[in-house]
Amino acid sequence: MLCTDPVTAPAALLDRARGLPPARALIVGADHAVALESARLATDAGLIEPVLIGGAVRMAELAEKAEWDISAFSQIDAMGDAGLAEAAALAAPDPAVKLVMKGQIHTDALMAALLRRDAGIRIGQRLSHVFHMSVGDSAPLLISDGALNVAPDDKTLQAIAGNLVALSHRIGLERPRIACLSASEEVLEQMPSTHTAKELADWANAQGWAAAFHGPLAFDNAVSPEAAALKQLAGPVPGQADALLVPGIEIGNALFKMMVYFMGACAAGVVMGGRIPIVITSRADPPAARLASAALAALVAEPQT
């Protein structure tokens, strides 16, 4: 049942990002082979200008072994989660820095440091994570939030909705169709998430955003035109959603991992809502997903005109 096809980064996403100037990016924990290779992939693709944060000796050894000359790039010597996180927090306020990419450092340590007020990333909005899922060159499916907010309350769900719209616009979806997920398309007293989805969709549609929300929707009714037609669900979203807004992290996490392991999907991801985007990668991520995440963050980092 597991898909063994190679994961490929979506060409449309890469092409859109390659038209931008390289974004200055903090690579936090670059003294690890996977992290350094991720930085190299994004640099060679013209997506980023890396600032390598890690143990200087180890980074030099790894770069030499990989035959990558890093002498032209800024480097910050730091070691251990505490040292790496502190270095990132001190470097992040620089206006020239456009994004942060997690390397070999625990996510909790990095995020705690970046969310300090002196790091200059918090701008009064709630942060949320968005996955950009694609299989080959298929149209992407966005999923939020499956990585950052564990049990979002109403205010957090509203922030997730706003961040989802913002990312959708950055990747070229002029009027994204966003499904607020539950396990039914009906509002049921015994299923609180259906009430939440209905209230969220109504609230979001009243904001005047260039987006269409519908909720509650079960997964099949959100993505399958046939399933939506059988339930006689009208509107632009049922059966053709561009994005899924999930009620909790468990659903979002399971959905993206099922797409990765059963479909061979490329899972790019970025944290939205701050002054600059943050990429939280995993050691299990294939190179294509890390490259696609860098492209996604570069699009978010580019100032809007």
Secondary structure, DSSP 4 states (H G I P E B T S, - for coil): ----SPP---HHHHHHHHTSPPEEEEEET-SSHHHHHHHHHHHHTTSEEEEEEE-HHHHHHHHHHHT---TTSEEEE--HHHHHHHHHHHHTT-TT--EEEE-SS-HHHHHHHHTSGGGT---SS--EEEEEEESTTSPPEEEESSSS-SS--HHHHHHHHHHHHHHHHHTT-SS-EEEEE-S-SS--TT-HHHHHHHHHHHHHHTTT-S-EEEEEE-HHHHH-HHHHHHTT--SSSTT--SEEE-SSHHHHHHHHHHHHHHH--EEEEEEESSSS-EE---TTS-HHHHHHHHHHHHHHHSPP-
